[in-house]
């Protein structure tokens, strides 16, 4: 009995590898690969181009297929970036800086990234930072003040929040919890 395998980006499916059926021409391979990759999750144009390069599809064929997919709306890096920003900000609390870095690593153009992260205004970003600090604040009760400040500000920094915003949000949260503002001035200047 012939053993089949799952196609994980190899040059052909198991039946073609075993000599059954004619091999696909490069354009058919490119279209099939892009459709398969787009079925699971949205992808950027660069992600699809990289996948075709790994499969050794000629650059001119890949470019033609990518253009066609973009023309019919199957590839839309702006829509991808907008959805990414919305999802990752709401779901993980990431700030504009972290979101922009993530989109750059996925090959989204800087101009499209700029438009996508503009969806988040400063007030929305600060409110999300405050929500994150409020959640973490409870778990830091009982720790020394400087340890709490480090943990809270560090958590916001890892999510891409600018230092000034992070420190301002942490200071406000600790003041509301009853910390002496004069003492906090030493740790967290305005």
N, C-alpha and C positions, 0 to 999 in steps of 0.2 A: 504494500500500500504506500503510495507516494505521500510524503509528509509535506503539508503546506505550511506556509509561514505568513505572518501578518506583514503587510507592506509597510515598512517604516522609513520610507524615503529612498529605498534602493532603486536601482535603475529600471526594474520591471517587476510585475506581479509574478507570483509563483507559477502560474500556468504558462506565461510567456518565458520564464526562466527555464521551464522544462521543455520548451520548443513547441508548445501548442499555440497556434495562432500567430499571425504576422506581428512583428514588432511595431510599436507606435512610432510615427514620425515625430521629430523633436517638437513641433508645434502642438500636436495632440498630447504628447507627454506633458508639455508645459501647461496646457489648458487643464488637463486632468489633475495635475499636481496642485495648481492654484484652486481649483474647485474643491478638491479634497481638504486643503488647508483652510479655506474660507468656510467650510461647512461646520467645523468645530467651534471656531471663534473668529472674531474680526481680526484682520492682520493689516499691517501697513504695506505700502508698496515695496519698501526696502526689505521687509521680512520675506515677502514672496520672491523678490529678486534674489535674495541670499539663498533661499531654498532651491531655486532653479539653478543657481551657480553650483551649489553642492551636488546637484544631480547632473551637472555637466551639460546643461542645455545651453546652446550657443547664445551669446549675449544679444544678437540681433533678433533671434526668435523670442527670447524672453522679453525684450523691450516691446516687440510687436504685441505679444499676448497681454502684457501689463497695460499698454495703451488701450487695447480693446476693452479689457476689464474695467479700466477707469472710465472710458467713454460710456459704458452701459451702467455705471454706478456700483459695480461690485467691489471696487476699491475706491475709498474716499478717505484720505488721510485726515482731512479736517473733521469729518464726522467721527472718525476713530479717536482723534485727540479730544474732541468735545466730550464724547462718552467716557473716555478714560478719566478725564479731569473730574467729571461729575461723580463717577463711580468711586474712584480712589479717594476723593475728598470726603464724600459722605461715608463710605465704608471704613476707611482706615484713618481718616482725619489728616491726610497729608496736605501740606501747605504748597503754595505755588512753586517754590523753589524745588522741592522734591518731585513734584509732578512734572515740571519742565525737564528735570534730569532723566526721569523715567521715559518720557516721550523721546528725548534725544537718543537714548540707547536703543529705541525701537525704530530709529531712522526718520522720525517726523521732522519736516523742515522747520527752521527756527521761526519763520513768520507764522506758520500754522500753530506752532506751540504758543506763541505770543497771544494769538487770538483766543486760543482755548483757555489759557490760564486767566485771561481777562474776565472770564465768566465769574471768577471769584473776586468779590470786592473785599476791601480791607476789613470792613465790619464783619462780613461773613467769616473771613479767616480768623479774626480775633475771637469771634463767638465760638468757633470750633475749637480753638486753642483753649478757651476758658472751659468748655465742656470736657476736654481731655484732662485738664488740670483738676477739675472737680472730681472726676472719676478716680484719678490717681491719688488725690489728696487724702482720701479716706484710708488708703493702704499705707500712708506714710506717717499717720498719727503715732505718737510715741517715740519717733526718731528725733535726733538732734536737729535743730533748725537748719544748720548748714548742709546736713545730709539730705534733708527734705528739699531744700532749694536746689541742690545739685541734681537730685533725682527728677524733680519736676521740670527744671529747665533742660536737663539732658534729654528727657523724653520728647520735649517739644523740638529740640535741636535735631534729633534723629528723624523727626517727621518733616524737617525742612523749614521750620519757623525761624525767622530772623531773631538774632539775640535780643535786640531791644524789645521786640514784641513779647518774646518768651519771658523775659525778666519782668516786664510790666504786668503781664497776666499772673505770674507766680506771686509777685508782690501783692497785687490786689486780692488774690485768693487767700493769702496768709493773713493779710490785714482783716479781711472779713471773718476769718476764723478766730481773731482775737490777738494776733501777734502785735507787738508794740511797733508802730510805724517808725519811731526814732531808731530802734534797733535794726529794723529792716533796711533803713537808709544806708547803714554800713554795708550790708550784704547786697542790696538791690537798689542802687541809685536810680532815681527817676530818669 
